[in-house]
């Protein structure tokens, strides 16, 4: 599940950018409106709209985990009692749970799109998921 602000940021404003079509067309991604706008406004004092709505939505649906890479957003979500993982940790979890079969092609795509994954971390992750 993603909040409307994330959808708008990635798909609408990000048209033509990597990930926009994939998010728009993925049948397993559901876009939801956040009900509690007061909570979103409280987070907006320090975070962007997408991060604010993501944290508020995670609280509303009592999510098991929220994926955030921005440090301030991660700290805010953690302070709110949410379990936070970054994208790379999520990929590892997704493989462990059988949601995806391979991490390497996704890591390679991220690196090609300027998502920084250093060589040491890249190899560490691939060893962890038995793809090295």
Buried (B, 14 or more C-beta within 10 A) or exposed (E): BBBBBBBBBBBEEBEEEBBBEEBBEEEEBEBBEBEEEEBBEBBBEEBBBBBBBBBBBBBBEEBEBBBBBBEEBBBBBEEBEBEBBEEBBBBBBBBEEEEBEEBBEBBEEBBEEEEEBEEEEBEEBBEEBEEE
